[in-house]
């Protein structure tokens, strides 16, 4: 039987090794750290993805789906990475190298390393299912915990959004709503209950969130969003806005403010069995006014209190909005920028419509004609 050293020599004879300069010259390479979690926490190479050696074969397709992509593997001293390179070669990966000398030589030669902020054991347990996802992992979860998301409305759309944003570990969550909890809300507004009837929705939602996840700082604004208060509210440093409103004046106001402040806006709307979701990302796609240059007549767009809504539909649409907000916050996936997702709960069908930025848009166009807040109620009643 061969000894470990003999087996290692045999493996290294069958794989490619590259020193730091050679590895850095590999265009488009994905760098993968195959060390243990405690080693990763003591420092790692910039841009590397952590996939422990024991999970490499089961997770590699999620990290590097294209087998022609160059891959650089490293461990502490180029032993585990050598065996990992052999394994990836057997899985069909065409351009895999093991970093000669590993992390030890890299650090000894004075190359940059990253000393990561890490999750506490308690947070590692709470968010353990996120940590298993290559697209999120610890780095993505830390981004979520540092994110600041503002939710406009704590009603049908805002209720599921608030709960799932909180459960995901958004570090700071703002909620704007002037209303109180009413019994007619309980058919769809799942953040509230019989115990909170008659109380402000922001207070009811805050208590529910704090009971769900103490990591989340909840900031409440018990007021109706208007051109008089929107700048004061947005000045609190919100990075993403989730629109859970149900009226056109607020939607246009919110759109204009987010365009001017370069804040991504996650839009959602519902009516009876139908819903819509998209992301308006300034300078990277259309805005709300590109999609709806003029508000429709009131008789064609009644509110939920006038036209009704299937109770589960806000849960579907609000959760889809949450998914978009989490992708933006974690920096992963393909947000719905320039794509309007259409939901038909009655038929169980989803459809998608592509939307483009209007170069003549009065707010986000090449030569905007609206550069300050207008009378949005008057604009929407014309």
FIVO-105081 format. One record per residue: z, y, x of N, C-alpha, C in turn; residue number from 1. Coordinates in pm, whole numbers, plus 50000, padded with zeros to 5 digits. Each point is the difference from the previous one (the first is absolute). Example, Ala and Ser with C-alpha at 12.3 -4.5 7.8 and 13.67 -1.06 7.14 Angstrom:
FIVO-105081
ATOM     n_Z     n_Y     n_X    ca_Z    ca_Y    ca_X     c_Z     c_Y     c_X     i
ATOM   50780   49431   51319   50000   50119   49911   50000   50120   50090     1
ATOM   49928   50105   49965   50006   50119   50082   50073   50109   49923     2
end
This chain:
FIVO-105081
ATOM     n_Z     n_Y     n_X    ca_Z    ca_Y    ca_X     c_Z     c_Y     c_X     i
ATOM   50000   49881   50084   50000   50119   49916   50000   50125   50089     1
ATOM   49914   50100   49969   49999   50121   50082   50125   50083   49977     2
ATOM   50041   50074   50102   50113   50093   49985   49949   50126   49930     3
ATOM   50095   50084   49959   49963   50125   49934   49910   50084   50091     4
ATOM   50035   50008   50129   49922   50082   50093   49859   49944   50016     5
ATOM   49988   49872   50002   49868   49940   50011   49917   50028   49873     6
ATOM   50066   49991   49886   49931   50028   49874   49958   50146   49993     7
ATOM   50087   50090   50047   49967   50142   50001   49880   50029   50090     8
ATOM   49998   49939   50118   49886   50020   50091   49871   49949   49935     9
ATOM   50009   49889   49931   49882   49944   49934   49950   50094   49891    10
ATOM   50094   50057   49922   49961   50092   49893   49938   50126   50058    11
ATOM   50061   50055   50105   49947   50123   50058   49862   49979   50062    12
ATOM   49973   49879   50039   49867   49972   50055   49893   50000   49892    13
ATOM   50043   49989   49875   49905   49988   49889   49986   50130   49920    14
ATOM   50083   50099   50029   49994   50126   49925   49962   50114   50094    15
ATOM   49981   50119   49940   49974   50120   50081   50128   50081   50011    16
ATOM   50027   50047   50122   50107   50095   50021   49939   50133   50045    17
ATOM   50067   50108   49966   49952   50132   50040   50119   50084   50040    18
ATOM   49983   50078   50108   50109   50090   50038   49995   50122   49907    19
ATOM   50094   50092   50021   50015   50114   49908   49873   50083   49990    20
ATOM   49935   50027   50116   49880   50084   49997   49886   49930   49929    21
ATOM   49982   49873   50026   49893   49926   49935   50022   49992   49849    22
ATOM   50124   49976   49960   50031   49990   49858   49979   50134   49929    23
ATOM   50040   50109   50066   49983   50132   49939   49853   50038   49985    24
ATOM   49915   49939   50077   49857   50030   49993   49929   49923   49889    25
ATOM   50070   49913   49930   49939   49922   49892   49993   50084   49873    26
ATOM   49882   50051   49970   49982   50087   49885   50031   49927   49869    27
ATOM   50078   50067   49916   50028   49946   49867   50094   49882   49998    28
ATOM   50069   49974   50110   50088   49883   50005   50126   50021   49916    29
ATOM   50044   49892   49938   50129   49998   49929   50102   49941   50095    30
ATOM   50107   50075   50026   50105   49954   50090   50113   49939   49918    31
ATOM   50037   49878   50036   50101   49926   49924   50114   49958   50092    32
ATOM   50119   50038   49960   50123   49964   50072   50055   49873   49938    33
ATOM   50008   49891   50078   50043   49872   49946   50146   49968   50034    34
ATOM   50075   50101   50046   50140   49976   50037   50089   49991   49876    35
ATOM   50126   49971   50022   50097   49993   49892   50036   50141   49952    36
ATOM   50060   50005   49881   50035   50128   49939   50090   50084   50089    37
ATOM   50100   49937   50061   50094   50077   50083   49932   50056   50124    38
ATOM   49897   49931   50051   49924   50052   50114   49916   50120   49958    39
ATOM   49936   49987   49886   49918   50110   49946   50085   50126   49983    40
ATOM   50122   49984   49951   50087   50114   49975   50043   50070   50128    41
ATOM   49988   49934   50114   50036   50063   50127   49885   50079   50060    42
ATOM   49884   49999   49934   49884   50075   50046   49874   49917   49990    43
ATOM   49889   50067   49973   49873   49929   49991   49887   50092   50042    44
ATOM   49880   49947   50010   49885   50078   50043   49951   50088   49885    45
ATOM   49952   50120   50031   49951   50090   49895   49886   49935   49921    46
ATOM   50010   50008   49868   49895   49948   49914   50003   49851   49977    47
ATOM   50094   49930   50061   50005   49855   49984   50052   49962   49862    48
ATOM   49960   49882   49956   50047   49942   49874   50091   49882   50033    49
ATOM   50115   49995   49935   50095   49894   50031   49975   49878   49912    50
ATOM   49960   49889   50062   49984   49872   49931   50066   49895   50089    51
ATOM   50123   49961   49971   50070   49904   50087   49919   49872   50019    52
ATOM   50015   49940   50117   49921   49883   50036   50007   49891   49893    53
ATOM   50117   49978   49943   50014   49895   49901   49925   50025   49870    54
ATOM   49959   50126   49976   49928   50033   49876   49854   50032   50025    55
ATOM   49956   49993   50124   49868   50051   50035   49888   49930   49922    56
ATOM   49999   49868   50003   49890   49927   49936   49994   50028   49850    57
ATOM   50114   50014   49935   50001   50019   49855   49970   50143   49959    58
ATOM   50018   50096   50092   49983   50141   49963   49879   50067   50063    59
ATOM   49936   49936   50095   49896   50068   50076   49883   50044   49914    60
ATOM   49964   49921   49899   49885   50038   49916   50027   50127   49921    61
ATOM   50126   50026   49967   50032   50124   49932   49999   50119   50093    62
ATOM   50029   49976   50126   50003   50109   50098   49862   50027   50058    63
ATOM   49928   49892   50033   49866   50011   50058   49907   49907   49922    64
ATOM   49947   50048   49887   49915   49911   49919   49866   49967   50062    65
ATOM   49948   50089   50086   49870   49977   50064   50021   49930   50134    66
ATOM   49955   49877   50012   50024   49921   50121   49922   50049   50122    67
ATOM   49908   50095   49980   49929   50057   50116   50072   50122   50058    68
ATOM   50106   50046   49934   50076   50115   50049   50074   49964   50128    69
ATOM   49992   50085   50103   50077   49972   50123   50151   50003   49972    70
ATOM   50071   49907   50060   50145   49990   49980   50068   49992   50136    71
ATOM   50102   50083   50019   50083   49994   50121   50139   49953   49958    72
ATOM   50043   49888   50057   50132   49945   49970   50093   50024   50118    73
ATOM   50125   50033   49970   50095   50012   50111   50138   49954   49956    74
ATOM   50076   49955   50099   50141   49964   49981   50077   50064   50114    75
ATOM   50111   49941   50040   50078   50059   50108   49935   49979   50135    76
ATOM   49947   49879   50025   49949   49969   50134   49871   49920   49999    77
ATOM   49926   50006   49889   49867   49938   49988   50004   49848   49989    78
ATOM   50112   49944   49956   50005   49856   49977   49974   49967   49852    79
ATOM   50081   50056   49911   49977   49976   49857   49863   50052   49957    80
ATOM   49959   50111   50058   49869   50056   49962   49886   49911   50046    81
ATOM   50019   49926   50108   49897   49906   50046   49981   49889   49898    82
ATOM   50110   49942   49955   49991   49894   49897   49943   50058   49870    83
ATOM   50038   50125   49969   49949   50064   49879   49849   50021   50010    84
ATOM   49951   50039   50119   49857   50021   50019   49923   49869   49982    85
ATOM   50056   49893   50052   49937   49868   49982   49991   49965   49852    86
ATOM   50106   50027   49926   50004   49968   49858   49897   50081   49922    87
ATOM   49989   50129   50032   49903   50083   49928   49858   49957   50032    88
ATOM   49977   49959   50123   49868   49948   50035   49965   49878   49917    89
ATOM   50097   49915   49977   49977   49880   49919   49977   50035   49853    90
ATOM   50049   50118   49959   49978   50045   49863   49868   50075   49984    91
ATOM   49926   50013   50110   49868   50061   49990   49992   50145   50042    92
ATOM   50106   50056   50054   49994   50138   50047   49924   50004   50133    93
ATOM   49903   50091   50006   49899   49994   50105   50035   50079   50126    94
ATOM   50086   50099   49988   50026   50091   50114   50149   50028   50010    95
ATOM   50073   49903   50052   50146   50009   50009   50042   49997   50146    96
ATOM   50090   50092   50038   50054   49999   50135   50151   50005   49994    97
ATOM   50062   49946   50103   50145   50010   50018   50025   50105   50107    98
ATOM   50092   50091   49972   50029   50109   50095   50076   49945   50120    99
ATOM   49937   50006   50116   50062   49949   50123   50129   50075   50030   100
ATOM   50104   49925   50028   50129   50062   50032   50080   50041   49880   101
ATOM   49936   50008   49882   50069   50031   49877   50067   50136   49998   102
ATOM   50093   50013   49908   50070   50127   49981   50078   50040   50125   103
ATOM   50051   49903   50072   50081   50029   50119   49919   50076   50104   104
ATOM   49880   49950   50032   49917   50067   50099   49949   50134   49947   105
ATOM   49967   50004   49873   49953   50126   49940   50104   50110   50019   106
ATOM   50123   49968   49967   50109   50097   50013   50027   50032   50147   107
ATOM   49998   49900   50088   50026   50020   50142   49897   50093   50063   108
ATOM   49876   49994   49951   49893   50083   50056   49995   50141   49940   109
ATOM   50094   50032   49914   50014   50137   49952   49915   50038   49881   110
ATOM   49940   49900   49933   49922   50031   49880   50093   50035   49885   111
ATOM   49945   50076   49904   50080   50045   49886   50047   49882   49915   112
ATOM   50120   50012   49947   50050   49905   49901   50061   50079   49885   113
ATOM   50017   49933   49889   50060   50060   49881   50137   49938   49979   114
ATOM   50099   50087   49984   50135   49953   49966   50019   50025   49851   115
ATOM   49983   49898   49917   49994   50022   49855   50135   50026   49937   116
ATOM   49995   50080   49891   50113   50007   49910   50000   49871   49920   117
ATOM   50112   49939   49986   50004   49869   49933   50085   50005   49874   118
ATOM   49976   49903   49914   50076   49988   49877   50137   49937   50028   119
ATOM   50097   50044   49924   50131   49938   50008   49992   49859   49942   120
ATOM   50097   49912   50032   49999   49865   49941   49997   50003   49847   121
ATOM   50072   50096   49941   50004   50009   49854   49861   50035   49945   122
ATOM   49934   50097   50063   49866   50037   49954   49899   49890   50030   123
ATOM   50019   49929   50109   49909   49891   50032   50008   49892   49891   124
ATOM   50119   49978   49947   50016   49905   49890   49937   50052   49872   125
ATOM   50029   50125   49966   49950   50058   49875   49847   49999   49995   126
ATOM   49936   50039   50111   49854   50016   50001   49930   49883   50069   127
ATOM   50066   49885   50002   49947   49887   50077   49861   49958   49954   128
ATOM   49970   50010   49871   49867   49959   49954   49893   50098   50045   129
ATOM   50033   50128   50012   49906   50096   50057   49975   49971   50147   130
ATOM   50103   49960   50071   49988   49979   50144   49908   49883   50032   131
ATOM   49982   49910   49905   49912   49885   50021   49853   50035   49985   132
ATOM   49971   50116   49942   49861   50040   49976   49947   50071   50124   133
ATOM   49894   49947   50063   49951   50064   50124   49962   50146   49982   134
ATOM   49946   50037   49883   49957   50137   49978   50117   50097   49986   135
ATOM   50119   49949   49976   50119   50087   49989   50093   49972   50118   136
ATOM   50065   49886   50000   50088   49967   50111   50111   50103   50016   137
ATOM   50066   49995   50114   50111   50092   50024   49954   50144   50013   138
ATOM   49886   50020   50070   49950   50136   50020   49967   50065   49865   139
ATOM   49936   49924   49912   49966   50055   49869   50122   50026   49915   140
ATOM   50099   49911   50007   50122   50021   49923   50075   50123   50048   141
ATOM   50001   50022   50130   50062   50121   50053   49929   50125   49949   142
ATOM   49866   49993   49988   49926   50113   49944   50040   50025   49856   143
ATOM   50017   49893   49922   50042   50016   49862   50138   50065   49992   144
ATOM   50090   49957   50086   50136   50055   49999   50004   50146   50045   145
ATOM   49894   50044   50067   49993   50140   50044   49916   50085   49906   146
ATOM   49940   49940   49897   49907   50070   49912   50073   50085   49897   147
ATOM   49928   50105   49955   50053   50090   49898   49895   50009   49888   148
ATOM   50032   49942   49886   49905   49993   49889   50058   50071   49879   149
ATOM   49918   50085   49940   50041   50076   49882   49934   49940   49877   150
ATOM   50080   49971   49899   49955   49941   49876   50009   50105   49889   151
ATOM   49885   50029   49938   49999   50097   49892   50007   49925   49868   152
ATOM   50116   50006   49937   50021   49929   49875   50080   49872   50020   153
ATOM   50099   49979   49912   50081   49878   50004   49984   49924   49870   154
ATOM   49875   50003   49946   49973   49936   49874   49930   49867   50016   155
ATOM   49890   49979   49923   49934   49871   49999   49944   49961   50135   156
ATOM   49929   50090   50067   49946   49971   50132   50107   50016   50108   157
ATOM   50083   50101   49985   50101   50029   50102   50109   49895   50010   158
ATOM   50032   49934   49887   50108   49900   50003   49968   49883   50092   159
ATOM   49889   49927   49981   49971   49890   50093   49974   50049   50141   160
ATOM   49937   50117   50013   49974   50054   50134   50132   50027   50073   161
ATOM   50095   50061   49929   50129   50032   50063   50071   49873   50045   162
ATOM   50000   49898   49916   50073   49877   50033   49936   49926   50117   163
ATOM   49868   49990   50001   49935   49924   50107   49993   50079   50130   164
ATOM   49989   50132   49993   50008   50080   50122   50139   49985   50062   165
ATOM   50103   50004   49914   50136   49985   50050   50022   49861   50058   166
ATOM   49953   49898   49930   50019   49863   50048   49930   49978   50133   167
ATOM   49886   50069   50021   49926   49986   50125   50066   50070   50116   168
ATOM   50096   50088   49972   50072   50067   50108   49947   50135   50039   169
ATOM   49938   50072   49904   49959   50137   50029   50125   50080   50032   170
ATOM   49999   50069   50114   50122   50064   50047   50049   50115   49913   171
ATOM   49905   50082   49951   50038   50115   49918   49906   50007   49881   172
ATOM   50057   49997   49881   49922   49997   49877   50041   50117   49912   173
ATOM   49905   50088   49971   50025   50113   49911   49950   49969   49860   174
ATOM   50072   50047   49898   49961   49977   49861   50007   50132   49924   175
ATOM   49887   50037   49938   49992   50123   49922   49982   49962   49853   176
ATOM   50093   50043   49914   49989   49973   49856   50104   50085   49927   177
ATOM   49959   50062   49891   50090   50087   49925   50057   49935   49876   178
ATOM   49951   49880   49964   50035   49939   49872   50127   49916   50008   179
ATOM   50048   49961   49882   50113   49909   49989   49951   49865   49948   180
ATOM   50080   49898   50018   49964   49865   49956   50011   49993   49848   181
ATOM   49891   49954   49938   49993   49986   49855   49975   49854   49966   182
ATOM   50042   49958   49882   49986   49858   49964   49854   49956   49997   183
ATOM   49908   50092   49966   49858   49964   49999   49946   49977   50141   184
ATOM   50072   50044   50102   49958   49978   50139   50019   49855   50044   185
ATOM   50095   49932   49941   50044   49872   50055   49897   49889   49987   186
ATOM   49898   50020   49918   49893   49901   49984   49919   49987   50128   187
ATOM   50003   50102   50090   49915   49998   50118   50066   50060   50125   188
ATOM   50104   50079   49984   50059   50071   50113   50119   49919   50054   189
ATOM   49968   49902   50084   50095   49895   50036   50109   50046   50097   190
ATOM   49992   50122   50048   50108   50050   50087   50122   50041   49918   191
ATOM   49985   50009   49867   50107   50049   49914   50050   49890   49907   192
ATOM   50110   50026   49933   50059   49897   49914   50076   50065   49886   193
ATOM   50051   49917   49911   50082   50050   49890   50122   50076   50051   194
ATOM   50049   49959   50115   50119   50065   50056   49975   50142   50047   195
ATOM   49872   50037   50016   49971   50135   50051   49930   50087   49896   196
ATOM   49998   49955   49874   49941   50083   49895   50066   50137   49997   197
ATOM   49917   50104   49990   50052   50135   49993   50029   50065   50134   198
ATOM   49988   49925   50108   50025   50057   50133   49867   50042   50063   199
ATOM   50002   50093   50095   49875   50038   50067   49934   49880   50066   200
ATOM   49869   49992   49988   49928   49887   50059   50019   49995   50151   201
ATOM   50006   50115   50065   50016   49998   50146   50135   49940   50039   202
ATOM   50104   50026   49920   50132   49944   50029   50002   49850   49972   203
ATOM   49937   49960   49889   49993   49857   49966   49925   49923   50108   204
ATOM   49884   50055   50043   49921   49932   50102   50074   49996   50134   205
ATOM   50068   50109   50034   50073   50003   50127   50108   49894   50004   206
ATOM   50075   49987   49891   50107   49899   49996   49942   49859   50013   207
ATOM   49886   49976   49935   49938   49867   50007   49952   49972   50142   208
ATOM   49940   50098   50064   49949   49982   50137   50114   49976   50097   209
ATOM   50105   50078   49990   50113   49984   50092   50067   49865   49984   210
ATOM   49996   49945   49879   50053   49866   49979   49908   49892   50054   211
ATOM   49873   50034   50015   49900   49905   50049   49993   49997   50151   212
ATOM   50002   50120   50063   49984   50006   50146   50071   50122   50057   213
ATOM   50113   49982   50062   50075   50114   50056   49931   50065   50120   214
ATOM   49893   49937   50054   49927   50062   50111   49926   50126   49957   215
ATOM   49973   50014   49871   49913   50107   49950   50081   50125   49969   216
ATOM   49957   50113   50056   50057   50130   49963   49921   50054   49882   217
ATOM   50066   50023   49890   49933   50047   49878   50028   50148   49982   218
ATOM   49893   50078   49987   50010   50144   49976   49944   50028   49862   219
ATOM   50077   50062   49913   49955   50022   49862   49973   50147   49973   220
ATOM   49900   50022   49914   49965   50135   49955   49991   49993   49847   221
ATOM   50106   50045   49933   49999   49996   49855   49932   50128   49949   222
ATOM   49869   49999   50008   49921   50116   49960   49856   49954   49976   223
ATOM   49930   50077   49920   49859   49970   49976   49917   50066   50107   224
ATOM   49908   49925   50058   49919   50053   50109   49914   50115   49950   225
ATOM   49998   50109   50076   49922   50118   49962   49954   50072   50126   226
ATOM   49914   50099   49982   49953   50077   50115   50113   50083   50061   227
ATOM   50109   50019   49924   50113   50077   50052   50090   49917   50091   228
ATOM   50005   49869   49980   50094   49920   50080   49933   49899   50093   229
ATOM   49868   49978   49987   49938   49891   50076   50006   50023   50150   230
ATOM   49984   50125   50046   50008   50024   50144   50140   49975   50052   231
ATOM   50101   50042   49923   50139   49977   50043   50027   49850   50012   232
ATOM   49951   49922   49906   50023   49856   50003   49924   49934   50115   233
ATOM   49873   50036   50018   49921   49940   50107   50046   50044   50138   234
ATOM   50068   50113   50007   50053   50046   50130   50106   49906   50055   235
ATOM   50048   49906   49921   50102   49906   50047   49942   49890   50088   236
ATOM   49872   50010   50033   49943   49910   50101   49943   49870   49950   237
ATOM   49957   49993   49874   49946   49876   49945   49864   49968   50061   238
ATOM   49981   49873   50037   49880   49957   50071   49896   49937   49908   239
ATOM   50043   49944   49889   49913   49937   49901   50053   50038   49862   240
ATOM   49909   50027   49905   50041   50031   49864   49942   49895   49906   241
ATOM   50083   49945   49912   49956   49904   49899   50005   50071   49864   242
ATOM   49886   50006   49934   49986   50073   49875   50029   49909   49881   243
ATOM   50114   50022   49935   50035   49925   49880   50002   50088   49878   244
ATOM   49920   50108   50001   50000   50095   49890   49911   49952   49885   245
ATOM   50007   50072   49888   49922   49962   49883   49931   50119   49935   246
ATOM   49979   50108   50078   49933   50116   49942   49909   50065   50103   247
ATOM   49894   50061   49952   49897   50053   50088   50043   50124   50079   248
ATOM   50073   50096   49942   50040   50115   50081   50077   49960   50127   249
ATOM   50091   49903   49988   50076   49957   50118   49912   49928   50098   250
ATOM   49905   49920   49953   49910   49928   50090   49915   50095   50084   251
ATOM   49945   50102   49935   49919   50096   50076   50086   50080   50098   252
ATOM   50117   50039   49956   50093   50071   50089   50035   49915   50120   253
ATOM   50035   49875   49976   50040   49910   50107   49885   49976   50096   254
ATOM   49881   49982   49945   49882   49980   50085   49978   50118   50093   255
ATOM   50002   50120   49944   49972   50119   50082   50102   50016   50111   256
ATOM   50128   49980   49966   50105   50014   50101   49985   49898   50111   257
ATOM   49966   49876   49965   49987   49894   50101   49878   50024   50088   258
ATOM   49891   50051   49943   49883   50032   50082   50035   50108   50102   259
ATOM   50064   50105   49953   50033   50111   50089   50102   49962   50107   260
ATOM   50083   49903   49970   50103   49959   50097   49962   49872   50074   261
ATOM   49883   49945   49973   49952   49880   50069   50095   49881   49979   262
ATOM   50041   49980   49875   50091   49889   49965   49924   49898   49916   263
ATOM   49997   49873   50037   49935   49898   49916   50068   49991   49864   264
ATOM   49916   49989   49896   50049   49995   49862   49954   49868   49937   265
ATOM   50097   49920   49956   49969   49871   49936   50000   50023   49850   266
ATOM   49882   49989   49940   49981   50034   49859   50000   49875   49913   267
ATOM   50059   50013   49882   49997   49894   49901   50002   50058   49860   268
ATOM   49932   49935   49908   50005   50044   49861   49989   49878   49908   269
ATOM   50052   50012   49877   50002   49888   49906   49970   50050   49860   270
ATOM   49941   49912   49919   49976   50028   49858   49980   49867   49928   271
ATOM   50090   49970   49909   49995   49877   49921   49990   49876   50089   272
ATOM   49880   49946   50023   49984   49881   50084   49929   50032   50132   273
ATOM   49968   50127   50025   49915   50036   50113   50076   50083   50102   274
ATOM   49969   49975   50128   50064   50076   50107   49904   50030   50112   275
ATOM   50036   50099   50082   49920   50039   50115   50092   50025   50118   276
ATOM   49951   49967   50120   50075   50024   50124   49902   50041   50109   277
ATOM   50036   50100   50078   49923   50035   50119   50090   50078   50095   278
ATOM   49947   50030   50118   50072   50080   50099   49914   50120   50036   279
ATOM   50055   50118   49981   49933   50122   50042   50059   50042   50135   280
ATOM   49921   49980   50105   50047   50031   50135   49921   50119   50053   281
ATOM   50061   50117   50010   49929   50121   50041   49923   49981   50131   282
ATOM   49878   50052   50002   49911   49997   50117   49951   49859   50033   283
ATOM   50027   49904   49912   49954   49863   50026   49949   49936   49871   284
ATOM   49955   50084   49908   49953   49948   49872   50010   50106   49892   285
ATOM   49969   49963   49876   50004   50097   49889   50142   50035   49959   286
ATOM   50010   50106   49920   50128   50035   49939   49989   49982   49849   287
ATOM   50108   50029   49931   50003   49980   49855   49893   50083   49930   288
ATOM   49977   50121   50050   49899   50087   49939   49858   49948   50023   289
ATOM   49979   49924   50107   49868   49938   50020   49975   49895   49892   290
ATOM   50105   49930   49959   49987   49896   49898   49998   50060   49860   291
ATOM   50085   50099   49977   50007   50066   49870   49989   50151   50019   292
ATOM   49877   50051   50010   49983   50145   50021   50062   50082   49887   293
ATOM   49993   49946   49878   50058   50066   49884   50083   49898   49922   294
ATOM   50111   50041   49944   50080   49906   49919   49926   49965   49872   295
ATOM   50014   49877   49952   49934   49962   49875   50069   50067   49881   296
ATOM   49932   50007   49886   50065   50054   49880   50124   49919   49965   297
ATOM   50097   50067   49943   50129   49936   49970   49984   49876   49912   298
ATOM   49902   50004   49907   49983   49887   49909   49946   49876   50071   299
ATOM   49940   50020   50120   49947   49887   50076   50100   49947   50102   300
ATOM   50111   50069   50018   50099   49957   50100   50141   50022   49948   301
ATOM   50037   49930   49893   50136   50016   49947   50103   49942   50094   302
ATOM   50122   50050   49991   50109   49947   50082   50046   49866   49946   303
ATOM   50087   49934   50074   50054   49870   49955   50077   50016   49868   304
ATOM   50068   50113   49984   50076   50021   49877   49908   50020   49880   305
ATOM   49875   50038   50027   49904   50021   49892   49911   49877   49979   306
ATOM   49958   49937   50108   49905   49890   49989   50060   49864   50021   307
ATOM   50121   49994   50055   50066   49873   50026   49959   49940   50133   308
ATOM   50077   49901   50045   49970   49931   50125   50068   49863   49998   309
ATOM   49929   49899   50047   50061   49868   50014   50110   50009   50105   310
ATOM   50119   49953   49967   50116   50023   50087   49983   49953   50142   311
ATOM   49926   49890   50022   49986   49945   50134   49897   50076   50083   312
ATOM   49909   50074   49936   49893   50068   50074   50054   50099   50103   313
ATOM   50097   50085   49967   50054   50088   50104   50059   49922   50118   314
ATOM   50055   49880   49972   50050   49918   50109   49890   49956   50093   315
ATOM   49885   49962   49942   49886   49957   50082   49948   50117   50082   316
ATOM   49974   50112   49934   49941   50115   50069   50099   50063   50097   317
ATOM   50125   50013   49959   50101   50057   50090   50022   49915   50123   318
ATOM   49990   49868   49985   50015   49911   50115   49879   50010   50092   319
ATOM   49881   50014   49942   49880   50022   50082   50011   50131   50077   320
ATOM   50053   50104   49937   50022   50126   50071   50098   49980   50116   321
ATOM   50103   49923   49975   50098   49973   50105   49936   49928   50117   322
ATOM   49913   49905   49970   49929   49928   50105   49920   50096   50088   323
ATOM   49933   50097   49937   49922   50097   50076   50092   50089   50084   324
ATOM   50112   50042   49944   50094   50084   50074   50058   49926   50120   325
ATOM   50030   49872   49983   50055   49922   50111   49897   49980   50110   326
ATOM   49872   49979   49963   49896   49988   50101   49987   50128   50080   327
ATOM   50005   50113   49930   49992   50129   50070   50119   50019   50093   328
ATOM   50119   49966   49951   50121   50021   50079   50005   49908   50122   329
ATOM   49958   49875   49983   50006   49903   50110   49878   50006   50090   330
ATOM   49895   50072   49956   49879   50009   50080   49922   49871   50006   331
ATOM   49990   49929   49888   49929   49872   49999   49906   49993   49881   332
ATOM   49908   49907   50005   49913   49975   49887   49895   50108   49979   333
ATOM   49937   49994   49884   49890   50089   49964   50037   50072   49871   334
ATOM   50058   50119   50009   50040   50073   49878   49880   50031   49911   335
ATOM   50027   50024   49874   49896   50026   49901   49947   50143   50010   336
ATOM   49960   50040   50118   49942   50134   50019   49852   49992   49964   337
ATOM   49956   50083   49906   49861   49997   49957   49968   49885   49907   338
ATOM   50103   49929   49953   49980   49888   49909   50098   50012   49883   339
ATOM   49948   49997   49879   50084   50006   49880   50011   49860   49942   340
ATOM   50121   49945   50003   50025   49866   49947   50028   50012   49851   341
ATOM   49923   49925   49920   50013   50004   49854   50065   49871   49953   342
ATOM   50102   50013   49917   50076   49885   49950   49983   49991   49850   343
ATOM   49960   49884   49952   49991   49973   49856   50095   49884   49969   344
ATOM   50118   50033   49951   50101   49898   49975   49965   49913   49880   345
ATOM   49917   50051   49909   49965   49922   49882   49906   49886   50035   346
ATOM   49905   50026   50090   49907   49895   50043   50047   49930   50126   347
ATOM   50099   50058   50068   50046   49942   50126   49902   50022   50113   348
ATOM   49924   50109   49995   49896   50026   50100   50032   50122   50084   349
ATOM   49958   49994   50127   50008   50113   50091   49858   50036   50040   350
ATOM   49974   50129   50013   49869   50046   50047   50024   50115   50097   351
ATOM   49898   50035   50073   50013   50105   50100   49880   50093   49994   352
ATOM   50027   50129   50007   49895   50100   49997   50013   50086   50126   353
ATOM   49891   50017   50071   50003   50083   50120   49984   50146   49962   354
ATOM   50082   50084   50060   49994   50144   49973   49985   50073   50133   355
ATOM   49924   50108   49996   49971   50076   50122   50058   50141   49992   356
ATOM   50027   50052   50115   50045   50139   50008   49885   50091   49959   357
ATOM   50032   50097   49916   49902   50098   49955   50000   50119   50096   358
ATOM   49891   50021   50075   49999   50113   50095   50014   50136   49931   359
ATOM   49976   50003   49867   50015   50125   49924   50132   50005   49924   360
ATOM   50090   49907   50030   50131   50001   49933   50070   50133   50025   361
ATOM   50058   50059   49896   50064   50132   50018   50126   49997   50085   362
ATOM   50055   49879   50027   50123   49993   50081   49976   49934   50135   363
ATOM   49934   49882   50003   49981   49930   50127   49858   50011   50053   364
ATOM   49914   50079   49934   49861   50012   50039   49980   50079   50129   365
ATOM   49874   50013   50038   49967   50070   50125   50034   50148   49994   366
ATOM   49987   50059   49881   50033   50142   49981   50088   50013   49876   367
ATOM   50127   49964   50011   50087   49999   49883   50015   50137   49934   368
ATOM   49997   50000   49868   50018   50125   49925   50141   50015   49946   369
ATOM   50077   49890   49998   50139   50006   49958   50088   49978   50122   370
ATOM   50073   50100   50039   50083   49992   50119   50146   50031   49973   371
ATOM   50034   50020   49874   50139   50022   49962   50019   49946   49860   372
ATOM   50125   49984   49960   50030   49940   49871   49946   50087   49887   373
ATOM   49952   49931   49895   49947   50068   49883   50089   49971   49880   374
ATOM   49961   50050   49883   50070   49967   49876   49944   49866   49952   375
ATOM   50069   49891   50035   49946   49867   49974   50003   49965   49852   376
ATOM   50095   50048   49925   50004   49973   49857   49880   50066   49933   377
ATOM   49971   50123   50038   49886   50070   49944   49868   49934   50040   378
ATOM   49991   49955   50128   49881   49932   50049   49974   49872   49922   379
ATOM   50105   49926   49969   49984   49870   49933   49983   50013   49849   380
ATOM   50018   50119   49946   49986   50018   49855   49870   50065   49963   381
ATOM   49915   50027   50100   49873   50067   49971   49903   49905   49933   382
end
